[in-house]
Amino acid sequence: MIIQICVGSSCHLKGSEDIVALLQKAVEEHHLETEVTLAGSFCTGQCNRIGVTVQVDDDTYTGITRENFAQFLDDKILRKLREEHL
């Protein structure tokens, strides 16, 4: 799984640095080092009023914040990884 976090100027101002840190911590806590590659990306053109844009493989999600990160992690990353292993 490749997870790309937008680090363009708009997302940077909206907290992309925090989202990167949260993702790094989650990968470590869930022992996903061999299954997940984290990468930065420049603007994807999906800017939202709030939050950061994150691409998980071919799916793009906007509005990711510290407040909704846990749900994003569960719904869009961990669930997808579980489904891939079924």
TIMI-2910 file (N, C-alpha, C, CB; in pm, 1 decimal, decimal comma, always signed):
<rs>
+----------+----------+----------+----------+----------+----------+----------+----------+----------+----------+----------+----------+------+
!      n_x !      n_y !      n_z !     ca_x !     ca_y !     ca_z !      c_x !      c_y !      c_z !     cb_x !     cb_y !     cb_z ! resn !
+----------+----------+----------+----------+----------+----------+----------+----------+----------+----------+----------+----------+------+
!    +85,4 !   -116,9 !     +0,0 !     +0,0 !     +0,0 !     +0,0 !    +90,3 !   +123,7 !     +0,0 !    -97,4 !     -0,4 !   +123,1 !  Met !
!    +58,3 !   +217,5 !    -86,5 !   +130,9 !   +344,0 !    -91,4 !    +38,2 !   +454,8 !    -43,1 !   +183,5 !   +373,8 !   -235,6 !  Ile !
!    +83,9 !   +526,9 !    +57,6 !     +8,3 !   +638,7 !   +112,8 !    +87,5 !   +765,6 !    +85,6 !    -18,9 !   +620,1 !   +266,4 !  Ile !
!    +26,3 !   +856,9 !    +10,4 !    +91,2 !   +983,0 !    -22,7 !    +18,8 !  +1096,9 !    +47,6 !    +93,6 !  +1005,7 !   -175,7 !  Gln !
!    +95,3 !  +1175,0 !   +121,7 !    +39,9 !  +1287,8 !   +195,1 !    +78,2 !  +1414,7 !   +122,0 !    +90,1 !  +1290,5 !   +342,4 !  Ile !
!    -19,8 !  +1497,0 !    +91,5 !     +9,0 !  +1623,5 !    +24,5 !    +87,1 !  +1713,0 !   +120,8 !   -122,6 !  +1693,6 !    -23,1 !  Cys !
!   +199,1 !  +1764,8 !    +72,4 !   +279,9 !  +1858,3 !   +150,4 !   +292,5 !  +1991,2 !    +76,6 !   +419,6 !  +1799,0 !   +178,9 !  Val !
!   +201,7 !  +2014,0 !    -17,3 !   +197,4 !  +2141,4 !    -88,0 !   +164,6 !  +2253,1 !     +9,5 !    +94,3 !  +2137,5 !   -202,3 !  Gly !
!   +175,8 !  +2375,3 !    -35,9 !   +162,5 !  +2489,9 !    +55,1 !    +28,5 !  +2493,3 !   +127,5 !   +180,8 !  +2618,5 !    -21,7 !  Ser !
!    -81,1 !  +2465,3 !    +59,3 !   -212,2 !  +2469,8 !   +123,8 !   -224,4 !  +2362,1 !   +231,4 !   -323,4 !  +2452,8 !    +19,6 !  Ser !
!   -189,5 !  +2238,3 !   +197,9 !   -198,5 !  +2130,1 !   +295,8 !    -96,8 !  +2148,9 !   +408,5 !   -176,7 !  +1994,8 !   +227,3 !  Cys !
!    +18,0 !  +2203,6 !   +375,5 !   +116,8 !  +2231,2 !   +480,1 !    +57,5 !  +2325,1 !   +584,9 !   +245,3 !  +2292,7 !   +419,3 !  His !
!     -9,3 !  +2429,4 !   +537,6 !    -71,3 !  +2524,9 !   +629,6 !   -185,8 !  +2462,8 !   +709,5 !   -122,4 !  +2645,2 !   +552,5 !  Leu !
!   -245,3 !  +2356,5 !   +656,2 !   -358,1 !  +2290,1 !   +722,7 !   -314,8 !  +2172,2 !   +808,3 !   -458,3 !  +2243,1 !   +619,8 !  Lys !
!   -183,4 !  +2150,5 !   +821,7 !   -137,1 !  +2048,8 !   +915,5 !    -82,6 !  +1920,5 !   +857,6 !   -244,6 !  +2015,2 !  +1002,4 !  Gly !
!    -32,4 !  +1923,2 !   +734,0 !    +19,1 !  +1798,5 !   +676,6 !   +132,9 !  +1740,2 !   +760,2 !    +67,1 !  +1822,4 !   +533,8 !  Ser !
!   +210,5 !  +1825,2 !   +825,3 !   +319,6 !  +1776,9 !   +909,9 !   +263,7 !  +1689,6 !  +1023,3 !   +400,7 !  +1896,4 !   +968,0 !  Glu !
!   +152,0 !  +1729,1 !  +1081,0 !    +87,9 !  +1649,6 !  +1186,3 !    +37,2 !  +1516,2 !  +1132,1 !    -28,1 !  +1728,0 !  +1249,1 !  Asp !
!    -21,3 !  +1518,5 !  +1012,9 !    -74,7 !  +1395,4 !   +953,6 !    +38,6 !  +1299,2 !   +921,3 !   -156,1 !  +1426,7 !   +826,2 !  Ile !
!   +150,0 !  +1350,8 !   +872,1 !   +267,0 !  +1265,9 !   +846,4 !   +311,0 !  +1198,6 !   +976,3 !   +384,1 !  +1349,2 !   +785,6 !  Val !
!   +322,0 !  +1275,6 !  +1083,3 !   +364,9 !  +1220,5 !  +1212,2 !   +266,8 !  +1114,7 !  +1262,7 !   +379,0 !  +1332,7 !  +1316,0 !  Ala !
!   +137,3 !  +1142,1 !  +1249,2 !    +36,2 !  +1044,5 !  +1292,8 !    +44,6 !   +915,7 !  +1211,0 !   -105,0 !  +1104,9 !  +1281,1 !  Leu !
!    +66,5 !   +928,0 !  +1081,3 !    +78,4 !   +809,3 !   +996,4 !   +204,5 !   +730,7 !  +1030,4 !    +79,5 !   +849,1 !   +848,1 !  Leu !
!   +314,9 !   +799,5 !  +1052,7 !   +438,2 !   +730,5 !  +1089,3 !   +418,5 !   +652,5 !  +1218,9 !   +554,4 !   +830,7 !  +1104,1 !  Gln !
!   +354,6 !   +714,0 !  +1316,0 !   +328,1 !   +649,2 !  +1444,4 !   +235,7 !   +528,8 !  +1426,1 !   +266,0 !   +749,3 !  +1543,6 !  Lys !
!   +131,0 !   +543,7 !  +1343,9 !    +35,9 !   +434,6 !  +1321,0 !   +102,6 !   +316,5 !  +1252,0 !    -82,3 !   +483,7 !  +1237,5 !  Ala !
!   +187,5 !   +343,7 !  +1154,3 !   +257,9 !   +235,7 !  +1084,8 !   +342,4 !   +157,3 !  +1184,4 !   +346,7 !   +292,0 !   +970,5 !  Val !
!   +410,7 !   +228,5 !  +1271,3 !   +494,2 !   +163,0 !  +1371,4 !   +410,2 !    +84,8 !  +1472,8 !   +580,2 !   +266,5 !  +1443,6 !  Glu !
!   +305,2 !   +146,7 !  +1525,1 !   +221,6 !    +81,5 !  +1626,7 !   +151,8 !    -44,4 !  +1575,6 !   +117,8 !   +178,7 !  +1677,3 !  Glu !
!   +114,7 !    -43,5 !  +1447,1 !    +43,7 !   -157,1 !  +1388,1 !   +138,4 !   -252,2 !  +1313,6 !    -64,4 !   -106,8 !  +1292,8 !  His !
!   +269,4 !   -226,2 !  +1324,4 !   +371,6 !   -311,4 !  +1262,2 !   +347,7 !   -328,5 !  +1111,9 !   +374,1 !   -448,7 !  +1330,1 !  His !
!   +327,5 !   -216,9 !  +1044,6 !   +295,6 !   -219,0 !   +901,4 !   +414,2 !   -178,2 !   +814,0 !   +178,2 !   -127,1 !   +873,3 !  Leu !
!   +533,8 !   -178,7 !   +871,3 !   +650,9 !   -130,7 !   +799,5 !   +673,5 !   -201,6 !   +665,6 !   +772,4 !   -146,9 !   +885,9 !  Glu !
!   +638,8 !   -328,5 !   +656,9 !   +660,2 !   -402,3 !   +532,2 !   +540,7 !   -393,0 !   +437,3 !   +689,3 !   -547,9 !   +562,9 !  Thr !
!   +430,3 !   -337,8 !   +484,4 !   +309,5 !   -332,0 !   +402,3 !   +275,1 !   -192,3 !   +351,6 !   +194,2 !   -385,0 !   +480,2 !  Glu !
!   +329,1 !    -89,4 !   +416,4 !   +291,8 !    +48,1 !   +384,9 !   +415,8 !   +129,4 !   +350,8 !   +215,9 !   +112,5 !   +502,5 !  Val !
!   +405,5 !   +205,4 !   +243,1 !   +507,7 !   +302,0 !   +206,7 !   +446,9 !   +440,4 !   +219,5 !   +562,1 !   +276,9 !    +62,4 !  Thr !
!   +508,8 !   +524,9 !   +300,1 !   +463,0 !   +663,1 !   +314,7 !   +546,2 !   +751,9 !   +224,1 !   +472,6 !   +710,6 !   +462,8 !  Leu !
!   +478,5 !   +844,7 !   +157,6 !   +547,8 !   +936,5 !    +67,3 !   +478,8 !  +1072,0 !    +71,3 !   +550,9 !   +880,7 !    -77,8 !  Ala !
!   +554,3 !  +1174,0 !    +42,6 !   +497,2 !  +1307,3 !    +29,0 !   +464,1 !  +1333,5 !   -115,9 !   +593,2 !  +1414,3 !    +82,6 !  Gly !
!   +369,7 !  +1421,4 !   -138,7 !   +337,6 !  +1461,8 !   -275,9 !   +308,2 !  +1610,5 !   -275,2 !   +216,2 !  +1380,7 !   -333,4 !  Ser !
!   +328,2 !  +1671,3 !   -389,1 !   +290,6 !  +1811,3 !   -400,9 !   +143,3 !  +1818,6 !   -435,6 !   +376,8 !  +1884,3 !   -507,4 !  Phe !
!    +91,7 !  +1934,8 !   -451,8 !    -51,4 !  +1956,6 !   -467,2 !   -113,6 !  +1862,4 !   -570,4 !    -77,4 !  +2100,2 !   -506,6 !  Cys !
!   -222,9 !  +1799,6 !   -529,7 !   -296,0 !  +1709,3 !   -618,9 !   -416,5 !  +1778,6 !   -681,2 !   -341,1 !  +1584,5 !   -542,9 !  Thr !
!   -437,0 !  +1906,0 !   -645,3 !   -550,3 !  +1979,2 !   -698,9 !   -681,4 !  +1944,1 !   -631,9 !   -561,3 !  +1954,5 !   -844,7 !  Gly !
!   -675,9 !  +1879,7 !   -517,9 !   -796,2 !  +1837,9 !   -446,2 !   -814,4 !  +1917,3 !   -317,5 !   -790,2 !  +1688,6 !   -415,0 !  Gln !
!   -764,7 !  +2038,2 !   -315,5 !   -766,9 !  +2119,5 !   -193,7 !   -908,7 !  +2130,8 !   -137,1 !   -710,2 !  +2259,4 !   -222,1 !  Cys !
!   -915,2 !  +2128,2 !     -6,0 !  -1039,6 !  +2137,1 !    +66,3 !  -1026,4 !  +2253,9 !   +163,3 !  -1073,3 !  +2003,0 !   +140,3 !  Asn !
!  -1136,6 !  +2304,2 !   +211,1 !  -1131,4 !  +2416,6 !   +305,0 !  -1059,0 !  +2379,7 !   +433,8 !  -1272,0 !  +2464,7 !   +337,3 !  Arg !
!  -1076,0 !  +2256,4 !   +476,2 !  -1009,6 !  +2211,7 !   +598,3 !   -931,4 !  +2084,7 !   +568,8 !  -1112,2 !  +2188,0 !   +712,3 !  Ile !
!   -829,1 !  +2061,5 !   +646,0 !   -758,6 !  +1935,1 !   +640,1 !   -667,8 !  +1915,4 !   +520,8 !   -854,9 !  +1828,1 !   +642,4 !  Gly !
!   -610,1 !  +1797,4 !   +520,6 !   -503,9 !  +1758,9 !   +429,1 !   -557,1 !  +1654,8 !   +330,5 !   -381,3 !  +1703,9 !   +506,9 !  Val !
!   -501,4 !  +1653,2 !   +210,9 !   -535,1 !  +1552,6 !   +111,2 !   -437,8 !  +1435,9 !   +124,0 !   -531,6 !  +1612,6 !    -32,4 !  Thr !
!   -492,3 !  +1313,7 !   +129,8 !   -411,6 !  +1193,1 !   +141,4 !   -459,3 !  +1095,1 !    +34,6 !   -421,5 !  +1130,7 !   +285,4 !  Val !
!   -363,6 !  +1037,3 !    -36,9 !   -396,4 !   +937,0 !   -137,4 !   -351,3 !   +801,4 !    -85,4 !   -329,7 !   +969,7 !   -274,8 !  Gln !
!   -443,9 !   +704,8 !    -86,3 !   -416,0 !   +567,7 !    -45,0 !   -431,1 !   +482,5 !   -170,0 !   -512,4 !   +519,2 !    +71,8 !  Val !
!   -317,3 !   +436,2 !   -220,6 !   -312,7 !   +369,9 !   -350,9 !   -380,8 !   +461,1 !   -453,2 !   -381,9 !   +228,5 !   -345,7 !  Asp !
!   -492,4 !   +419,8 !   -512,2 !   -557,5 !   +501,0 !   -615,5 !   -673,7 !   +585,6 !   -563,6 !   -607,2 !   +411,7 !   -725,1 !  Asp !
!   -699,0 !   +581,7 !   -433,1 !   -810,8 !   +655,1 !   -375,0 !   -761,2 !   +783,1 !   -308,2 !   -886,5 !   +567,2 !   -273,5 !  Asp !
!   -830,1 !   +894,2 !   -333,7 !   -791,9 !  +1023,1 !   -278,0 !   -894,4 !  +1068,0 !   -175,4 !   -777,2 !  +1128,2 !   -388,9 !  Thr !
!   -844,8 !  +1110,8 !    -58,7 !   -930,2 !  +1156,8 !    +50,7 !   -888,9 !  +1298,9 !    +88,3 !   -920,4 !  +1061,0 !   +174,2 !  Tyr !
!   -986,9 !  +1384,0 !   +107,4 !   -959,2 !  +1522,2 !   +144,8 !  -1012,0 !  +1549,9 !   +284,7 !  -1021,7 !  +1619,7 !    +43,4 !  Thr !
!   -960,4 !  +1656,7 !   +343,9 !  -1012,6 !  +1699,4 !   +473,6 !   -963,9 !  +1618,2 !   +591,9 !  -1159,5 !  +1694,7 !   +470,7 !  Gly !
!   -848,6 !  +1554,5 !   +580,3 !   -796,5 !  +1474,5 !   +691,3 !   -733,4 !  +1569,8 !   +794,0 !   -691,6 !  +1368,0 !   +640,4 !  Ile !
!   -777,5 !  +1556,3 !   +919,0 !   -729,6 !  +1640,8 !  +1028,0 !   -688,0 !  +1552,7 !  +1145,7 !   -838,9 !  +1742,8 !  +1071,4 !  Thr !
!   -625,9 !  +1612,9 !  +1244,4 !   -592,3 !  +1538,9 !  +1367,1 !   -719,5 !  +1481,8 !  +1430,0 !   -518,2 !  +1631,1 !  +1468,8 !  Arg !
!   -827,9 !  +1557,9 !  +1421,5 !   -953,2 !  +1518,3 !  +1485,3 !  -1019,2 !  +1397,6 !  +1418,4 !  -1048,9 !  +1634,5 !  +1484,9 !  Glu !
!  -1007,7 !  +1385,6 !  +1287,0 !  -1072,6 !  +1273,0 !  +1219,2 !   -972,8 !  +1166,1 !  +1174,5 !  -1150,6 !  +1323,1 !  +1098,9 !  Asn !
!   -847,0 !  +1180,8 !  +1216,6 !   -743,1 !  +1088,2 !  +1171,5 !   -771,7 !   +944,1 !  +1212,5 !   -608,6 !  +1130,8 !  +1226,4 !  Phe !
!   -810,9 !   +921,9 !  +1337,5 !   -832,6 !   +784,3 !  +1385,2 !   -938,2 !   +712,1 !  +1301,8 !   -874,8 !   +785,1 !  +1533,0 !  Ala !
!  -1044,9 !   +781,0 !  +1269,3 !  -1149,2 !   +719,5 !  +1186,3 !  -1097,4 !   +693,4 !  +1044,8 !  -1274,5 !   +809,6 !  +1181,3 !  Gln !
!  -1023,3 !   +789,4 !   +988,5 !   -962,5 !   +771,8 !   +856,4 !   -870,7 !   +649,7 !   +857,1 !   -883,6 !   +898,8 !   +814,8 !  Phe !
!   -788,2 !   +638,1 !   +958,5 !   -696,0 !   +525,2 !   +969,4 !   -773,1 !   +393,6 !   +972,3 !   -608,4 !   +538,6 !  +1095,5 !  Leu !
!   -874,0 !   +385,1 !  +1056,2 !   -952,8 !   +262,1 !  +1067,0 !  -1028,4 !   +229,4 !   +938,9 !  -1050,7 !   +273,6 !  +1181,6 !  Asp !
!  -1098,8 !   +329,4 !   +883,8 !  -1187,5 !   +306,5 !   +769,6 !  -1115,0 !   +290,1 !   +636,3 !  -1283,8 !   +419,5 !   +758,7 !  Asp !
!  -1011,3 !   +366,4 !   +614,8 !   -950,6 !   +372,3 !   +481,5 !   -817,3 !   +300,2 !   +468,5 !   -931,8 !   +513,6 !   +442,9 !  Lys !
!   -751,2 !   +275,5 !   +580,4 !   -620,3 !   +210,0 !   +572,9 !   -626,0 !    +70,3 !   +633,8 !   -513,7 !   +294,5 !   +644,5 !  Ile !
!   -657,0 !    +61,9 !   +762,3 !   -656,4 !    -68,9 !   +828,0 !   -759,2 !   -163,5 !   +768,8 !   -681,8 !    -52,9 !   +976,1 !  Leu !
!   -878,3 !   -113,6 !   +739,4 !   -981,9 !   -198,4 !   +678,1 !   -935,6 !   -250,9 !   +542,1 !  -1114,3 !   -119,5 !   +662,1 !  Arg !
!   -877,0 !   -164,4 !   +462,8 !   -829,0 !   -205,0 !   +330,1 !   -719,4 !   -311,5 !   +342,0 !   -775,8 !    -82,3 !   +252,2 !  Lys !
!   -629,7 !   -293,5 !   +437,3 !   -524,0 !   -393,2 !   +457,3 !   -582,2 !   -526,8 !   +501,5 !   -422,5 !   -343,6 !   +560,9 !  Leu !
!   -682,2 !   -523,4 !   +590,3 !   -746,4 !   -648,7 !   +634,1 !   -813,5 !   -718,5 !   +515,6 !   -851,0 !   -620,6 !   +746,0 !  Arg !
!   -882,4 !   -641,3 !   +432,2 !   -950,6 !   -699,8 !   +316,1 !   -852,8 !   -761,1 !   +218,4 !  -1034,0 !   -595,0 !   +245,3 !  Glu !
!   -736,4 !   -700,7 !   +203,8 !   -634,5 !   -754,5 !   +113,1 !   -580,2 !   -887,5 !   +161,3 !   -520,6 !   -655,7 !    +97,4 !  Glu !
!   -588,1 !   -912,4 !   +291,1 !   -532,7 !  -1034,3 !   +348,8 !   -635,4 !  -1145,2 !   +363,8 !   -472,3 !  -1004,3 !   +482,3 !  His !
!   -758,0 !  -1121,7 !   +321,6 !   -861,9 !  -1226,2 !   +331,4 !   -849,2 !  -1326,1 !   +220,1 !  -1001,2 !  -1164,8 !   +328,8 !  Leu !
+----------+----------+----------+----------+----------+----------+----------+----------+----------+----------+----------+----------+------+
</rs>
